[in-house]
């Protein structure tokens, strides 16, 4: 069954070891922030630092594992029709919109959406790490400068993850204009 995350919102759910999660961009150029927590011990959480360290590269795709802060594999990318995702930038937040864009009445962003979705699982805002930003296209220049470019995903593109442990997953339909080529669209996902 395909589930929809409305634009600028988020959700959280359990994913059992061995289950798969397909994150789908139904319209194209829409980012989804993904978090994973160990369902039995939420202090174990997806780790950008560990994953990039062990992969030895910035751009993760088919076959690559996503590690926890305890160096355990949480998810593995089984299929990827895009091949460009970000694991450097944190979930957008009220502060992101205030500091980077000068918004005087900012949206709560993915951070706020993730915090709300994770609260029923007893996971607080201070436990939210850097997300695996599905479909987000961040480039790095020769000086180390970061630039957010439009996502390379087109309508129907997807990433399929397999759970390597029992997890709590949180997903968003990203709220940052720049990340989504200046439009807000839904994200679809399917658990099997």
Contact map, one row per residue, 1 for C-alpha under 8 A:
111000000000000000000000000000000000000000000000000000000000000000000000000000000000000000000000000000000000000000000000000000000000000000000000000000000000000000000000000000000000000000000110
111100000000000000000000000000000000000000000000000000000000000000000000000000000000000000000000000000000000000000000000000000000000000000000000000000000000000000000000000000000000000000011100
111110000000000000000000000000000000000000000000000000000000000000000000000000000000000000000000000000000000000000000000000000000000000000000000000000000000000000000000000000000000000000011100
011111000000000000000000000000000000000000000000000000000000000000000000000000000000000000000000000000000000000000000000000000000000000000000000000000000000000000000000000000000000000001111000
001111101110000000000000000000000000000000000000000000000000000000000000000000000000000000000000000000000000000000000000000000000000000000000000000000000000000000000000000110000000000001111000
000111111100000000000000000000000000000000000000000000000000000000000000000000000000000000000000000000000000000000000000000000000000000000000000000000000000000000000000000010000000000011100000
000011111000000000000000000000000000000000000000000000000000000000000000000000000000000000000000000000000000000000000000000000000000000000000000000000000000000000000000000011100000000111100000
000001111100000000000000000000000000000000000000000000000000000000000000000000000000000000000000000000000000110010000000000000000000000000000000000000000000000000000000000111100000000111000000
000011111110000000000000000000000000000000000000000000000000000000000000000000000000000000000000000000000000010010000000000000000000000000000000000000000000000000000000000111100000000000000000
000011011111000000000000000000000000000000000000000000000000000000000000000000000000000000000000000000000000010011001000000000000000000000000000000000000000000000000000011110000000000000000000
000010001111100000000000000000000000000000000000000000000000000000000000000000000000000000000000000000000000000011001100000000000000000000000000000000000000000000000000011100000000000000000000
000000000111110000000000000000000000000000000000000000000000000000000000000000000000000000000000000000000000000001001100000000000000000000000000000000000000000000000001111000000000000000000000
000000000011111000000000000000000000000000000000000000000000000000000000000000000000000000000000000000000000000000000000000000000000000000000000000000000000000000000001110000000000000000000000
000000000001111100000000000000000000001000000000000000000000000000000000000000000000000000000000000000000000000000000000000000000000000000000000000000000000000000000111100000000000000000000000
000000000000111110111000000000000000000000000000000000000000000000000000000000000000000000000000000000000000000000000000000000000000000000000000000000000000000000100111100000000000000000000010
000000000000011111100000000000000000000000000000000000000000000000000000000000000000000000000000000000000000000000000000000000000000000000000000000000000000000000101110000000000000000000000000
000000000000001111100000000000000000000000000000000000000000000000000000000000000000000000000000000000000000000000000000000000000000000000000000000000000000000001111110000000000000000000000000
000000000000000111110000000000000000000000000000000000000000000000000000000000000000000000000000000000000000000000000000000000000000000000000000000000000000000001111000000000000000000000000000
000000000000001111111000000000000000000000000000000000000000000000000000000000000000000000000000000000000000000000000000000000000000000000000000000000000000000001100000000000000000000000000011
000000000000001001111100000000000000000000000000000000000000000000000000000000000000000000000000000000000000000000000000000000000000000000000000000000000000000111100000000000000000000000000011
000000000000001000111110000000000000000000000000000000000000000000000000000000000000000000000000000000000000000000000000000000000000000000000000000000000000000111100000000000000000000000001111
000000000000000000011111000000000000000000000000000000000000000000000000000000000000000000000000000000000000000000000000000000000000000000000000000000000000011110000000000000000000000000001110
000000000000000000001111100000000000000000000000000000000000000000000000000000000000000000000000000000000000000000000000000000000000010000000000000000000000011100000000000000000000000000111100
000000000000000000000111110000000000000000000000000000000000000000000000000000000000000000000000000000000000000000000000000000000000000000000000000000000001111000000000000000000000000000111000
000000000000000000000011111111100000000000000000000000000000000000000000000000000000000000000000000000000000000000000000000000000000000000000000000000001111110000000000000000000000000001110000
000000000000000000000001111100000000000000000000000000000000000000000000000000000000000000000000000000000000000000000000000000000000000000000000000000000111100000000000000000000000000001110000
000000000000000000000000111111000000000000000000000000000000000000000000000000000000000000000000000000000000000000000000000000000000000000000000000000000111000000000000000000000000000011000000
000000000000000000000000111111000000000000000000000000000000000000000000000000000000000000000000000000000000000000000000000000000000000000000000000000101111100000000000000000000000000000000000
000000000000000000000000101111100000000000000000000000000000000000000000000000000000000000000000000000000000000000000000000000000000001000000000000001111110000000000000000000000001100000000000
000000000000000000000000101111110000000000000000000000000000000000000000000000000000000000000000000000000000000000000000000000000000001100000000000000101000000000000000000011000011100111100000
000000000000000000000000100011111000000000000000000000000000000000000000000000000000000000000000000000000000000000000000000000000000111100000000000000100000000000000000000011000011000000100000
000000000000000000000000000001111100000000000000000000000000000000000000000000000000000000000000000000000000000000000000000000000000111100000000000000000000000000000000001111000000000000100000
000000000000000000000000000000111110000000000000000000000000000000000000000000000000000000100000000000000000010000000000000000000011110000000000000000000000000000000000011111000000000000000000
000000000000000000000000000000011111000000000000000000000000000000000000000000000000000000000000000000000000000000000000000000000011110000000000000000000000000000000000111100000000000000000000
000000000000000000000000000000001111100000001100000000000000000000000000000000000000000000000000000000000000000000000000000000011111000000000000000000000000000000000000111000000000000000000000
000000000000000000000000000000000111110000001100000000000000000000000000010000000000000000000000000000000000000000000000000000000000000000000000000000000000000000000011110000000000000000000000
000000000000000000000000000000000011111011111100000000000000000000000000000000000000000000000000000000000000000000000000000000000000000000000000000000000000000000000011100000000000000000000000
000000000000000000000000000000000001111111111000000000000000000000000000010000000000000000000000000000000000000000000000000000000000000000000000000000000000000000001111000000000000000000000000
000000000000010000000000000000000000111111000000000000000000000000000000000000000000000000000000000000000000000000000000000000000000000000000000000000000000000000000111000000000000000000000000
000000000000000000000000000000000000011111000000000000000000000000000000000000000000000000000000000000000000000000000000000000000000000000000000000000000000000000000110000000000000000000000000
000000000000000000000000000000000000111111110000000000000000000000000000000000000000000000000000000000000000000000000000000000000000000000000000000000000000000000000000000000000000000000000000
000000000000000000000000000000000000111111111000000000000000000000000000000000000000000000000000000000000000000000000000001000000000000000000000000000000000000000000000000000000000000000000000
000000000000000000000000000000000000110011111000000000000000000000000000000000000000000000000000000000000000000000000000000000100000000000000000000000000000000000000000000000000000000000000000
000000000000000000000000000000000000110011111100000000000000000000011100000000000000000000000000000000000000000000000000000000000000000000000000000000000000000000000000000000000000000000000000
000000000000000000000000000000000011110001111110000000000000000000011000000000000000000000000000000000000000000000000000000000001000000000000000000000000000000000000000000000000000000000000000
000000000000000000000000000000000011100000011111000000000000000001111000010000000000000000000000000000000000000000000000000000001010000000000000000000000000000000000000000000000000000000000000
000000000000000000000000000000000000000000001111111000000000000001111000000000000000000000000000000000000000000000000000000000001100000000000000000000000000000000000000000000000000000000000000
000000000000000000000000000000000000000000000111111100000000000000100000000000000000001100000000000000000000000000000000000000000111000000000000000000000000000000000000000000000000000000000000
000000000000000000000000000000000000000000000011111110000000000000000000000000000000000000000000000000000000000000000000000000000000000000000000000000000000000000000000000000000000000000000000
000000000000000000000000000000000000000000000011111111000000000000111010000000000000000000000000000000000000000000000000000000000000000000000000000000000000000000000000000000000000000000000000
000000000000000000000000000000000000000000000011111111100000000011110000000000000000000000000000000000000000000000000000000000000000000000000000000000000000000000000000000000000000000000000000
000000000000000000000000000000000000000000000001111111111100000000000000000000000000001000000000000000000000000000000000000000000000000000000000000000000000000000000000000000000000000000000000
000000000000000000000000000000000000000000000000111111111000000000000000000000000000000000000000000000000000000000000000000000000000000000000000000000000000000000000000000000000000000000000000
000000000000000000000000000000000000000000000000011111110000000000000000000000000000000000000000000000000000000000000000000000000000000000000000000000000000000000000000000000000000000000000000
000000000000000000000000000000000000000000000000001111111101000100000000000000000000000000000000000000000000000000000000000000000000000000000000000000000000000000000000000000000000000000000000
000000000000000000000000000000000000000000000000000111111100000000000000000000000000000000000000000000000000000000000000000000000000000000000000000000000000000000000000000000000000000000000000
000000000000000000000000000000000000000000000000000110111111000000000000000000000000000000000000000000000000000000000000000000000000000000000000000000000000000000000000000000000000000000000000
000000000000000000000000000000000000000000000000000100111111000000000000000000000000011000000000000000000000000000000000000000000000000000000000000000000000000000000000000000000000000000000000
000000000000000000000000000000000000000000000000000000001111100000000000000000000011111000000000000000000000000000000000000000000000000000000000000000000000000000000000000000000000000000000000
000000000000000000000000000000000000000000000000000000101111110100000000000000000011100000000000000000000000000000000000000000000000000000000000000000000000000000000000000000000000000000000000
000000000000000000000000000000000000000000000000000000000011111100000000000010110011100000000000000000000000000000000000000000000000000000000000000000000000000000000000000000000000000000000000
000000000000000000000000000000000000000000000000000000000001111100000000000011110010000000000000000000000000000000000000000000000000000000000000000000000000000000000000000000000000000000000000
000000000000000000000000000000000000000000000000000000000000111110000000000111100000000000000000000000000000000000000000000000000000000000000000000000000000000000000000000000000000000000000000
000000000000000000000000000000000000000000000000000000100001111111000000000111000000000000000000000000000000000000000000000000000000000000000000000000000000000000000000000000000000000000000000
000000000000000000000000000000000000000000000000001000000000001111100000111110000000000000000000000000000000000000000000000000000000000000000000000000000000000000000000000000000000000000000000
000000000000000000000000000000000000000000000110001000000000000111110000111110000000000000000000000000000000000000000000000000000000000000000000000000000000000000000000000000000000000000000000
000000000000000000000000000000000000000000000111011000000000000011111111111000000000000000000000000000000000000000000000000000000000000000000000000000000000000000000000000000000000000000000000
000000000000000000000000000000000000000000011110011000000000000001111111110000000000000000000000000000000000000000000000000000000000000000000000000000000000000000000000000000000000000000000000
000000000000000000000000000000000000000000011110010000000000000000111111000000000000000000000000000000000000000000000000000000000000000000000000000000000000000000000000000000000000000000000000
000000000000000000000000000000000000000000010000000000000000000000111111000000000000000000000000000000000000000000000000000000000000000000000000000000000000000000000000000000000000000000000000
000000000000000000000000000000000000000000000000010000000000000000111111100000000000000000000000000000000000000000000000000000000000000000000000000000000000000000000000000000000000000000000000
000000000000000000000000000000000000000000000000000000000000000000111111110000000000000000000000000000000000000000000000000000000000000000000000000000000000000000000000000000000000000000000000
000000000000000000000000000000000000000000000000000000000000000011110011111100000000000000000000000000000000000000000000000000000000000000000000000000000000000000011000000000000000000000000000
000000000000000000000000000000000001010000000100000000000000000011110001111100000000000000000000000000000000000000000000000000000000000000000000000000000000000000111010000000000000000000000000
000000000000000000000000000000000000000000000000000000000000000011100000111110000000000000000000000000000000000000000000000000000000000000000000000000000000000011111000000000000000000000000000
000000000000000000000000000000000000000000000000000000000000001111000000111111000000000000000000000000000000000000000000000000000000000000000000000000000000000011110000000000000000000000000000
000000000000000000000000000000000000000000000000000000000000111111000000001111110000000000000000000000000000000000000000000000000000000000000000000000000000001111000000000000000000000000000000
000000000000000000000000000000000000000000000000000000000000011100000000000111110000000000000000000000000000000000000000000000000000000000000000000000000000001111000000000000000000000000000000
000000000000000000000000000000000000000000000000000000000000111000000000000011111000000000000000000000000000000000000000000000000000000000000000000000000000011110000000000000000000000000000000
000000000000000000000000000000000000000000000000000000000000110000000000000011111110000000000000000000000000000000000000000000000000000000000000000000000000011100000000000000000000000000000000
000000000000000000000000000000000000000000000000000000000000000000000000000000111110000000000000000000000000000000000000000000000000000000000000000000000000111000000000000000000000000000000000
000000000000000000000000000000000000000000000000000000000000000000000000000000011111000000000000000000000000000000000000000000000000001000000000000000011000111000000000000000000000000000000000
000000000000000000000000000000000000000000000000000000000011110000000000000000011111100000000000000000000000000000000000000000000000000000000000000000000000000000000000000000000000000000000000
000000000000000000000000000000000000000000000000000000000011100000000000000000000111110000000000000000000000000000000000000000000000001110000000000000010000000000000000000000000000000000000000
000000000000000000000000000000000000000000000000000000000011100000000000000000000011111000000000000000000000000000000000000000000001111111000000000000000000000000000000000000000000000000000000
000000000000000000000000000000000000000000000000000000000110000000000000000000000001111110000000000000000000000000000000000000000001111111000000000000000000000000000000000000000000000000000000
000000000000000000000000000000000000000000000001000100000110000000000000000000000000111110000000000000000000000000000000000000000111100000000000000000000000000000000000000000000000000000000000
000000000000000000000000000000000000000000000001000000000000000000000000000000000000011111000000000000000000000000000000000000000100000000000000000000000000000000000000000000000000000000000000
000000000000000000000000000000000000000000000000000000000000000000000000000000000000011111100000000000000000000000000000000000000110100000000000000000000000000000000000000000000000000000000000
000000000000000000000000000000000000000000000000000000000000000000000000000000000000000111110000000000000000000000000000000000001110000000000000000000000000000000000000000000000000000000000000
000000000000000000000000000000001000000000000000000000000000000000000000000000000000000011111000000000000000111000000000000000000110000000000000000000000000000000000000000000000000000000000000
000000000000000000000000000000000000000000000000000000000000000000000000000000000000000001111111100000000000111000000000000000000000000000000000000000000000000000000000000001110000000000000000
000000000000000000000000000000000000000000000000000000000000000000000000000000000000000000111111100000000011111100000000000000000000000000000000000000000000000000000000000000000000000000000000
000000000000000000000000000000000000000000000000000000000000000000000000000000000000000000011111110000000111100100000000000000000000000000000000000000000000000000000000000000000000000000000000
000000000000000000000000000000000000000000000000000000000000000000000000000000000000000000011111111000000100000000000000000000000000000000000000000000000000000000000000000000000000000000000000
000000000000000000000000000000000000000000000000000000000000000000000000000000000000000000011111111110000000000000000000000000000000000000000000000000000000000000000000000000000000000000000000
000000000000000000000000000000000000000000000000000000000000000000000000000000000000000000011111111111100110000000000000000000000000000000000000000000000000000000000000000000000000000000000000
000000000000000000000000000000000000000000000000000000000000000000000000000000000000000000000111111111110100000000000000000000000000000000000000000000000000000000000000000000000000000000000000
000000000000000000000000000000000000000000000000000000000000000000000000000000000000000000000011111111100000000000000000000000000000000000000000000000000000000000000000000000000000000000000000
000000000000000000000000000000000000000000000000000000000000000000000000000000000000000000000001111111000000000000000000000000000000000000000000000000000000000000000000000000000000000000000000
000000000000000000000000000000000000000000000000000000000000000000000000000000000000000000000001111111100000000000000000000000000000000000000000000000000000000000000000000000000000000000000000
000000000000000000000000000000000000000000000000000000000000000000000000000000000000000000000000111111110000000000000000000000000000000000000000000000000000000000000000000000000000000000000000
000000000000000000000000000000000000000000000000000000000000000000000000000000000000000000000000111011111100000000000000000000000000000000000000000000000000000000000000000000000000000000000000
000000000000000000000000000000000000000000000000000000000000000000000000000000000000000000000000010001111100000000000000000000000000000000000000000000000000000000000000000000000000000000000000
000000000000000000000000000000000000000000000000000000000000000000000000000000000000000000000000000000111110000000000000000000000000000000000000000000000000000000000000000000000000000000000000
000000000000000000000000000000000000000000000000000000000000000000000000000000000000000000000110110000111111000000000000000000000000000000000000000000000000000000000000000000000000000000000000
000000000000000000000000000000000000000000000000000000000000000000000000000000000000000000001100100000001111100000000000000000000000000000000000000000000000000000000000000000100000000000000000
000000000000000000000000000000000000000000000000000000000000000000000000000000000000000000001100000000000111111110000000000000000000000000000000000000000000000000000000000000000000000000000000
000000010000000000000000000000000000000000000000000000000000000000000000000000000000000000111100000000000011111110000000000000000000000000000000000000000000000000000000000001110000000000000000
000000011100000000000000000000001000000000000000000000000000000000000000000000000000000000111000000000000001111111000000000000000000000000000000000000000000000000000000000111100000000000000000
000000000000000000000000000000000000000000000000000000000000000000000000000000000000000000111000000000000001111111100000000010010000000000000000000000000000000000000000000000000000000000000000
000000000000000000000000000000000000000000000000000000000000000000000000000000000000000000001100000000000001111111110000000000000000000000000000000000000000000000000000000000000000000000000000
000000011110000000000000000000000000000000000000000000000000000000000000000000000000000000000000000000000001111111111000000000000000000000000000000000000000000000000000000100000000000000000000
000000000111000000000000000000000000000000000000000000000000000000000000000000000000000000000000000000000000011111111100000000010000000000000000000000000000000000000000011100000000000000000000
000000000000000000000000000000000000000000000000000000000000000000000000000000000000000000000000000000000000001111111110001110010000000000000000000000000000000000000000000000000000000000000000
000000000000000000000000000000000000000000000000000000000000000000000000000000000000000000000000000000000000000111111111000000000000000000000000000000000000000000000000000000000000000000000000
000000000111000000000000000000000000000000000000000000000000000000000000000000000000000000000000000000000000000011111111000000000000000000000000000000000000000000000000010000000000000000000000
000000000011000000000000000000000000000000000000000000000000000000000000000000000000000000000000000000000000000001111111111100000000000000000000000000000000000000000000010000000000000000000000
000000000000000000000000000000000000000000000000000000000000000000000000000000000000000000000000000000000000000000111111111100000000000000000000000000000000000000000000000000000000000000000000
000000000000000000000000000000000000000000000000000000000000000000000000000000000000000000000000000000000000000000011111111000000000000000000000000000000000000000000000000000000000000000000000
000000000000000000000000000000000000000000000000000000000000000000000000000000000000000000000000000000000000000000000111111000000000000000000000000000000000000000000000000000000000000000000000
000000000000000000000000000000000000000000000000000000000000000000000000000000000000000000000000000000000000000000000111111100000000000000000000000000000000000000000000000000000000000000000000
000000000000000000000000000000000000000001000000000000000000000000000000000000000000000000000000000000000000000000100111111110100000000000000000000000000000000000000000000000000000000000000000
000000000000000000000000000000000000000000000000000000000000000000000000000000000000000000000000000000000000000000100110011111110000000000000000000000000000000000000000000000000000000000000000
000000000000000000000000000000000000000000000000000000000000000000000000000000000000000000000000000000000000001000100000001111110000000000000000000000000000000000000000000000000000000000000000
000000000000000000000000000000000000000000000000000000000000000000000000000000000000000000000000000000000000000000000000000111110000000000000000000000000000000000000000000000000000000000000000
000000000000000000000000000000000000000000100000000000000000000000000000000000000000000000000000000000000000000000000000001111111000000000000000000000000000000000000000000000000000000000000000
000000000000000000000000000000000010000000000000000000000000000000000000000000000000000000000000000000000000001001100000000111111100000000000000000000000000000000000000000000000000000000000000
000000000000000000000000000000000010000000001110000000000000000000000000000000000000000001000000000000000000000000000000000000111110000000000000000000000000000000000000000000000000000000000000
000000000000000000000000000000000010000000000011000000000000000000000000000000000000001111100000000000000000000000000000000000011111000000000000000000000000000000000000000000000000000000000000
000000000000000000000000000000001110000000000101000000000000000000000000000000000000001011100000000000000000000000000000000000001111100000000000000000000000000000000000000000000000000000000000
000000000000000000000000000000001110000000000001000000000000000000000000000000000000111000000000000000000000000000000000000000000111110000000000000000000000000000000000000000000000000000000000
000000000000000000000000000000111100000000000000000000000000000000000000000000000000111010000000000000000000000000000000000000000011111100000000000000000000000000000000000000000000000000000000
000000000000000000000010000000111100000000000000000000000000000000000000000000000000110000000000000000000000000000000000000000000001111100000000000000000000001000000000000000000000000000000000
000000000000000000000000000011110000000000000000000000000000000000000000000000000101110000000000000000000000000000000000000000000000111110000000000000111000000000000000000000000000000000000000
000000000000000000000000000001110000000000000000000000000000000000000000000000000001110000000000000000000000000000000000000000000000111111000000000111110000000000000000000000000011000000000000
000000000000000000000000000000000000000000000000000000000000000000000000000000000001110000000000000000000000000000000000000000000000001111100000000111110000000000000000000000000010000000000000
000000000000000000000000000000000000000000000000000000000000000000000000000000000000110000000000000000000000000000000000000000000000000111110000011110000000000000000000000000000000000000000000
000000000000000000000000000000000000000000000000000000000000000000000000000000000000000000000000000000000000000000000000000000000000000011111000011110000000000000000000000000000000000000000000
000000000000000000000000000000000000000000000000000000000000000000000000000000000000000000000000000000000000000000000000000000000000000001111111111000000000000000000000000000000000000000000000
000000000000000000000000000000000000000000000000000000000000000000000000000000000000000000000000000000000000000000000000000000000000000000111111110000000000000000000000000000000000000000000000
000000000000000000000000000000000000000000000000000000000000000000000000000000000000000000000000000000000000000000000000000000000000000000011111100000000000000000000000000000000000000000000000
000000000000000000000000000000000000000000000000000000000000000000000000000000000000000000000000000000000000000000000000000000000000000000011111100000000000000000000000000000000000000000000000
000000000000000000000000000000000000000000000000000000000000000000000000000000000000000000000000000000000000000000000000000000000000000000011111110000000000000000000000000000000000000000000000
000000000000000000000000000000000000000000000000000000000000000000000000000000000000000000000000000000000000000000000000000000000000000000011111111000000000000000000000000000000000000000000000
000000000000000000000000000000000000000000000000000000000000000000000000000000000000000000000000000000000000000000000000000000000000000001111001111100000000000000000000000000000000000000000000
000000000000000000000000000000000000000000000000000000000000000000000000000000000000000000000000000000000000000000000000000000000000000001110000111110000000000000000000000000000000000000000000
000000000000000000000000000000000000000000000000000000000000000000000000000000000000000000000000000000000000000000000000000000000000000111100000011111000000000000000000000000000110000000000000
000000000000000000000000000000000000000000000000000000000000000000000000000000000000000000000000000000000000000000000000000000000000000111100000001111100000000000000000000000000110100000000000
000000000000000000000000000010000000000000000000000000000000000000000000000000000000000000000000000000000000000000000000000000000000000110000000000111110000000000000000000000000111100000000000
000000000000000000000000000111100000000000000000000000000000000000000000000000000000000000000000000000000000000000000000000000000000001110000000000011111000000000000000000000000011100000000000
000000000000000000000000000010000000000000000000000000000000000000000000000000000101000000000000000000000000000000000000000000000000001110000000000001111100000000000000000000000000000000000000
000000000000000000000000100111000000000000000000000000000000000000000000000000000100000000000000000000000000000000000000000000000000001000000000000000111110100000000000000000000000000000000000
000000000000000000000000111110000000000000000000000000000000000000000000000000000000000000000000000000000000000000000000000000000000000000000000000000011111100000000000000000000000000000000000
000000000000000000000000111110000000000000000000000000000000000000000000000000000000000000000000000000000000000000000000000000000000000000000000000000001111100000000000000000000000000000000000
000000000000000000000001111100000000000000000000000000000000000000000000000000000000000000000000000000000000000000000000000000000000000000000000000000000111110000000000000000000000000000000000
000000000000000000000001110100000000000000000000000000000000000000000000000000001100000000000000000000000000000000000000000000000000000000000000000000001111111000000000000000000000000000000000
000000000000000000000111100000000000000000000000000000000000000000000000000000111100000000000000000000000000000000000000000000000000000000000000000000000001111100000000000000000000000000000000
000000000000000000000111000000000000000000000000000000000000000000000000000011111100000000000000000000000000000000000000000000000000010000000000000000000000111110000000000000000000000000000000
000000000000000000011110000000000000000000000000000000000000000000000000000011110000000000000000000000000000000000000000000000000000000000000000000000000000011111000000000000000000000000000000
000000000000000000011100000000000000000000000000000000000000000000000000001111100000000000000000000000000000000000000000000000000000000000000000000000000000001111100000000000000000000000000000
000000000000000011111000000000000000000000000000000000000000000000000000001111000000000000000000000000000000000000000000000000000000000000000000000000000000000111110000000000000000000000000000
000000000000001111111000000000000000000000000000000000000000000000000000011100000000000000000000000000000000000000000000000000000000000000000000000000000000000011111110000000000000000000000000
000000000000000011000000000000000000000000000000000000000000000000000000111100000000000000000000000000000000000000000000000000000000000000000000000000000000000001111100000000000000000000000000
000000000000000111000000000000000000010000000000000000000000000000000000111000000000000000000000000000000000000000000000000000000000000000000000000000000000000000111110000000000000000000000000
000000000000011110000000000000000000011100000000000000000000000000000000000000000000000000000000000000000000000000000000000000000000000000000000000000000000000000111111000000000000000000000000
000000000000011110000000000000000001111100000000000000000000000000000000010000000000000000000000000000000000000000000000000000000000000000000000000000000000000000101111100000000000000000000000
000000000001111000000000000000000001111000000000000000000000000000000000000000000000000000000000000000000000000000000000000000000000000000000000000000000000000000000111110000000000000000000000
000000000001111000000000000000000111100000000000000000000000000000000000000000000000000000000000000000000000000000000000000000000000000000000000000000000000000000000011111000000000000000000000
000000000111100000000000000000001111000000000000000000000000000000000000000000000000000000000000000000000000000001001100000000000000000000000000000000000000000000000001111100000000000000000000
000000000111000000000000000000011110000000000000000000000000000000000000000000000000000000000000000000000000000001000000000000000000000000000000000000000000000000000000111110000000000000000000
000010011110000000000000000000011100000000000000000000000000000000000000000000000000000000000000000000000000010011000000000000000000000000000000000000000000000000000000011111000000000000100000
000011111100000000000000000001111000000000000000000000000000000000000000000000000000000000000000000000000000010000000000000000000000000000000000000000000000000000000000001111100000000111100000
000000111000000000000000000001111000000000000000000000000000000000000000000000000000000000010000000000000000110000000000000000000000000000000000000000000000000000000000000111110011000100000000
000000111000000000000000000000000000000000000000000000000000000000000000000000000000000000010000000000000010110000000000000000000000000000000000000000000000000000000000000011111000000100000000
000000000000000000000000000000000000000000000000000000000000000000000000000000000000000000010000000000000000100000000000000000000000000000000000000000000000000000000000000001111111010000000000
000000000000000000000000000000000000000000000000000000000000000000000000000000000000000000000000000000000000000000000000000000000000000000000000000000000000000000000000000000111111111100000000
000000000000000000000000000000000000000000000000000000000000000000000000000000000000000000000000000000000000000000000000000000000000000000000000000111000000000000000000000000011111110000000000
000000000000000000000000000001100000000000000000000000000000000000000000000000000000000000000000000000000000000000000000000000000000000110000000000111100000000000000000000001011111110000000000
000000000000000000000000000011100000000000000000000000000000000000000000000000000000000000000000000000000000000000000000000000000000000100000000000001100000000000000000000001011111111100000000
000000000000000000000000000011000000000000000000000000000000000000000000000000000000000000000000000000000000000000000000000000000000000000000000000011100000000000000000000000001111111000000000
000000000000000000000000000000000000000000000000000000000000000000000000000000000000000000000000000000000000000000000000000000000000000000000000000000000000000000000000000000011111111100000000
000000000000000000000000000000000000000000000000000000000000000000000000000000000000000000000000000000000000000000000000000000000000000000000000000000000000000000000000000000001001111110000000
000000110000000000000000000001000000000000000000000000000000000000000000000000000000000000000000000000000000000000000000000000000000000000000000000000000000000000000000000011101001011111000000
000001110000000000000000001001000000000000000000000000000000000000000000000000000000000000000000000000000000000000000000000000000000000000000000000000000000000000000000000010000000001111100000
000111110000000000000000111001000000000000000000000000000000000000000000000000000000000000000000000000000000000000000000000000000000000000000000000000000000000000000000000010000000000111110000
000111100000000000000011110001110000000000000000000000000000000000000000000000000000000000000000000000000000000000000000000000000000000000000000000000000000000000000000000110000000000011111000
011110000000000000000011110000000000000000000000000000000000000000000000000000000000000000000000000000000000000000000000000000000000000000000000000000000000000000000000000000000000000001111100
011110000000000000001111000000000000000000000000000000000000000000000000000000000000000000000000000000000000000000000000000000000000000000000000000000000000000000000000000000000000000000111110
111000000000000000001110000000000000000000000000000000000000000000000000000000000000000000000000000000000000000000000000000000000000000000000000000000000000000000000000000000000000000000011111
100000000000001000111100000000000000000000000000000000000000000000000000000000000000000000000000000000000000000000000000000000000000000000000000000000000000000000000000000000000000000000001111
000000000000000000111000000000000000000000000000000000000000000000000000000000000000000000000000000000000000000000000000000000000000000000000000000000000000000000000000000000000000000000000111
